[in-house]
């Protein structure tokens, strides 16, 4: 019996003081206007080089990030492993646009792969394609509206080469790696390159995972076509299933530019597609492995119950559950306690460069219906239990 209400297990790794800090933080995050104003102020004071890094590091950074570099994350890796929860190191630097930055990002991502090869508690690596090339070019290639210049074609090939270098190391070290999904105007290029890597490196094992954002109304169909294509070509396929993290921005830009909103109009439709994707993938476990990246309790239970109905072991290596560090601990730790494969995304990087990620996490907690309220109620329940 899976009990996601067991807060003693969910928060065993946190001290009472850490729980109180988390409670105060989520108490602030439940107010969208405060988050919006606070995000703007934080960007400004960092741009002005005011001494606020220490405050950020002790609050929101500590809640959602593992450290400023891989070594900083070692304590967090060990802490999670103590409770049978794996770590996915996520170099979460965003918004860079120079060749030197792209090369540095590539080198750092390869380092996460090499680290994963050394730690049994790091089951996956992950990267974002937009960290390896100019976003304006990736968007141009994805939208296919204008032909590329000779220089742009060369630059595009360099992006693909960086991706290939990362995937090659993952293949050589036998480390499965997620290619993250991103904004819809980048995704076609990401999907094209992901399939190139799948065709090249997934002939024996699901090394390369593509990510499917099910809050888009076209993604379930895309996923089904990808599965058919891989089956036809005798390829293994790794899929990370998520709902999505860019809803407000997607809708705002679609409305501003006058094209169809790519996001489901109702949350129920997203949930329906997500759960349908789980069931569709589970029917093809002979060549598919999945990571269910979700903070949704119902979806976690649907997958766990489906595994039971199919007679699969809780720790079946083809199936993993994943949540973000600092969120939905009641799902992560309670499933891990029962022997399911569970991992936490552990973002890391210099505070200033990771700020866009942290702001997105803060905004996500205000926009996802019930997310912050659920976190608060569970933390409050555990604090009350410890006071008895």
URNORHU-V968642 format. One record per backbone hydrogen bond with DSSP energy under -1.0 kcal/mol. NH is the residue of the N-H (numbers start at 1). CO is the residue of the C=O. E is the energy in kcal/mol with one decimal. If there is no record, write none. Layout:
nh & co & e
NH & CO & E
NH & CO & E
//
This chain:
nh & co & e
6 & 3 & -1.1
7 & 5 & -1.6
10 & 6 & -1.9
11 & 7 & -2.3
14 & 11 & -1.9
19 & 15 & -2.2
20 & 16 & -2.1
21 & 17 & -2.2
22 & 18 & -2.2
23 & 19 & -2.3
24 & 20 & -2.4
25 & 21 & -2.3
26 & 22 & -2.7
27 & 23 & -1.8
28 & 24 & -1.2
29 & 25 & -2.2
31 & 28 & -1.8
35 & 31 & -2.1
36 & 32 & -2.6
37 & 33 & -2.6
38 & 34 & -3.0
39 & 35 & -2.5
40 & 36 & -1.7
41 & 37 & -2.5
42 & 38 & -2.5
43 & 39 & -2.1
44 & 40 & -2.0
45 & 41 & -2.8
46 & 42 & -2.0
47 & 43 & -2.0
48 & 44 & -1.9
49 & 46 & -1.3
50 & 45 & -2.8
52 & 50 & -2.2
56 & 52 & -2.2
57 & 53 & -2.9
58 & 54 & -1.7
61 & 56 & -2.3
63 & 59 & -1.7
64 & 60 & -2.0
65 & 61 & -2.3
66 & 347 & -3.3
74 & 71 & -1.5
77 & 73 & -2.6
78 & 74 & -2.3
79 & 75 & -2.6
80 & 76 & -2.6
81 & 77 & -2.3
82 & 78 & -1.6
83 & 80 & -1.6
84 & 81 & -2.2
85 & 80 & -2.2
86 & 342 & -3.1
87 & 121 & -2.6
88 & 344 & -2.7
90 & 346 & -2.1
92 & 90 & -1.1
92 & 348 & -2.0
94 & 353 & -1.4
102 & 98 & -2.3
103 & 99 & -2.5
104 & 100 & -2.4
105 & 101 & -2.7
106 & 102 & -2.3
107 & 103 & -2.4
108 & 104 & -2.3
109 & 105 & -2.7
110 & 106 & -2.4
111 & 107 & -1.6
112 & 108 & -1.5
113 & 109 & -1.7
114 & 110 & -2.5
115 & 111 & -2.2
116 & 112 & -2.3
117 & 113 & -1.9
119 & 115 & -1.4
122 & 119 & -1.3
125 & 176 & -1.8
127 & 178 & -1.8
131 & 128 & -1.4
132 & 129 & -2.3
138 & 134 & -2.3
139 & 135 & -2.5
140 & 136 & -1.8
141 & 137 & -2.7
142 & 138 & -2.3
143 & 139 & -2.6
144 & 140 & -1.4
153 & 149 & -2.4
154 & 150 & -1.9
155 & 151 & -2.3
156 & 152 & -2.7
157 & 153 & -2.2
158 & 154 & -1.6
159 & 155 & -1.7
160 & 156 & -2.3
161 & 157 & -2.2
162 & 158 & -2.1
163 & 159 & -2.2
164 & 160 & -2.6
165 & 161 & -2.4
166 & 162 & -1.8
167 & 163 & -2.6
168 & 164 & -2.6
169 & 165 & -1.7
170 & 166 & -2.1
171 & 167 & -2.5
172 & 168 & -2.7
173 & 169 & -2.3
175 & 170 & -2.7
177 & 207 & -3.2
178 & 125 & -3.0
179 & 209 & -2.7
180 & 127 & -2.5
186 & 183 & -2.1
187 & 183 & -1.1
190 & 186 & -1.6
191 & 187 & -3.2
192 & 188 & -2.3
193 & 189 & -2.5
194 & 190 & -2.7
195 & 191 & -2.2
196 & 192 & -1.8
197 & 193 & -2.3
198 & 194 & -2.5
199 & 195 & -3.0
200 & 196 & -1.4
201 & 197 & -2.8
202 & 198 & -2.3
207 & 205 & -1.9
209 & 177 & -2.7
210 & 238 & -2.1
212 & 240 & -2.8
214 & 242 & -3.1
215 & 243 & -2.4
216 & 213 & -1.4
217 & 262 & -1.9
219 & 216 & -1.2
222 & 218 & -1.7
223 & 219 & -2.9
224 & 220 & -2.1
225 & 221 & -2.1
226 & 222 & -2.4
227 & 223 & -2.4
228 & 224 & -2.1
229 & 225 & -2.3
230 & 226 & -2.5
231 & 227 & -2.4
232 & 228 & -2.3
233 & 229 & -1.6
234 & 231 & -1.3
235 & 230 & -2.9
236 & 202 & -3.1
237 & 287 & -2.7
238 & 208 & -1.2
239 & 289 & -2.4
240 & 210 & -2.6
241 & 291 & -2.6
242 & 212 & -2.5
250 & 246 & -2.6
251 & 247 & -2.5
252 & 248 & -2.4
253 & 249 & -2.3
254 & 250 & -2.3
255 & 251 & -2.3
256 & 252 & -2.2
257 & 253 & -2.7
259 & 254 & -1.6
264 & 215 & -2.9
270 & 266 & -1.3
271 & 267 & -2.7
272 & 268 & -2.3
273 & 269 & -2.3
274 & 270 & -2.7
275 & 271 & -2.5
276 & 272 & -2.0
277 & 273 & -2.3
278 & 274 & -1.9
279 & 275 & -2.0
280 & 276 & -2.4
281 & 277 & -2.4
282 & 278 & -2.4
284 & 281 & -2.1
287 & 284 & -1.7
288 & 284 & -1.5
289 & 237 & -2.4
290 & 318 & -2.7
291 & 239 & -2.4
292 & 320 & -3.2
293 & 241 & -1.9
293 & 291 & -1.2
294 & 292 & -1.1
294 & 322 & -1.4
300 & 296 & -1.9
301 & 297 & -2.5
302 & 298 & -2.5
303 & 299 & -2.2
304 & 300 & -2.3
305 & 301 & -2.9
306 & 302 & -2.2
307 & 303 & -2.3
308 & 304 & -1.8
309 & 305 & -2.6
310 & 306 & -1.9
311 & 308 & -1.4
312 & 307 & -2.8
316 & 313 & -1.8
319 & 316 & -2.0
320 & 290 & -1.8
321 & 341 & -2.9
322 & 292 & -2.2
323 & 343 & -1.7
325 & 345 & -2.2
327 & 324 & -1.9
332 & 328 & -2.0
333 & 329 & -2.4
335 & 331 & -2.0
336 & 332 & -2.2
337 & 333 & -1.9
339 & 336 & -1.8
340 & 335 & -2.0
343 & 321 & -2.1
344 & 86 & -2.6
345 & 323 & -2.4
346 & 88 & -3.0
348 & 90 & -2.1
349 & 67 & -1.8
354 & 350 & -2.1
358 & 354 & -2.0
359 & 355 & -2.7
360 & 356 & -1.9
361 & 357 & -2.3
362 & 358 & -2.3
363 & 359 & -2.7
364 & 360 & -2.5
365 & 361 & -1.9
367 & 363 & -1.7
368 & 364 & -2.5
371 & 368 & -1.9
374 & 370 & -2.4
375 & 371 & -2.1
376 & 372 & -2.6
377 & 373 & -2.3
378 & 374 & -2.1
379 & 375 & -2.3
380 & 376 & -2.7
381 & 377 & -2.0
382 & 378 & -2.1
383 & 379 & -2.6
384 & 380 & -2.2
385 & 381 & -2.1
386 & 382 & -2.3
//
